[in-house]
Amino acid sequence: MNKFVICVNSKGCEASLEKWKLYPVLEEDEVSGFIRIIDETKEDYLYPKDYFLAVELPVVVAERLEKEYFAEIEDV
């Protein structure tokens, strides 16, 4: 996967998204104009792409974030 986005708009979704937080992208363009991420409820949902900006991270950083993020999800 190794694709991350940062939330720049959480209006109307404040309980599910934290503005300025990084989220891993599960699927992109599953539905035109939307991306699927795991949000603060620890479930995956579709959100408008314009709520996020793509972030390019070094591979080692992206791999570590992905590993830690999904380990945390599994512990819930």
N, C-alpha and C positions, 0 to 999 in steps of 0.2 A: 504494500500500500504506500507508505511513506509520503503521502500527500497530506498536508495540514493547511488549515485555514484559521484565520483569526476573526472572531465575531466583532463586527463594527456597528451592528444594529440589533438590539434585542427587543425593540418596541413591540408590545403585545405578547412577548414570549419571555418575560423577565424571570418566571419560575423555571423555565427550561434552558435558557441561554444566559451566559454571563458575558457582558460586553468586555472586549479586550482579551478574552480567553482563547487559547489555542484548542482546536478540535481536529481529530483525525477524520478524514473523508473516507467513508465506506464506499459510496458510489456517486458518480457524477453523471449528469445527463440521463439518469434513469427516467426522469420526467423533465422535459425541456424547461430550463430556467430554475431548476431545483437541484440541491445536493443532499445526500443522506449522511448524517453524522450521528454519533451517540451523544445525546445531550445530558443535562444535569440530572435527569430522571434515570439515567443509566440505560435508556432504551434508544433504539435508532429511529429517527424520524427524518422526513423530508422538510427542508427549509428553503426559502428563496435564496438563490445564489447571491443576490445583492445584499444580504445580511452579513456577508463574509468577504474577506480578501484572502487570496492565496498567499502562502508564505513559503519561501524556498529556504530550506534548512540544510546544513551539511548532512550527508548520509548518516554519519555516526550519531548525530544529534537526533535525527528523525527516527532512527532505529531504536535508540534508547527511550525516547518519548513514547513510541508505539508500544514497546515492551512493557514499560511501567504503567502506561494508561490501561492496557488490557489486563494486566495483572490486578490492578485496582478494581476494575469492573468485575472480574471473576470472584473477587473476595466479598463482593456485596451480596 
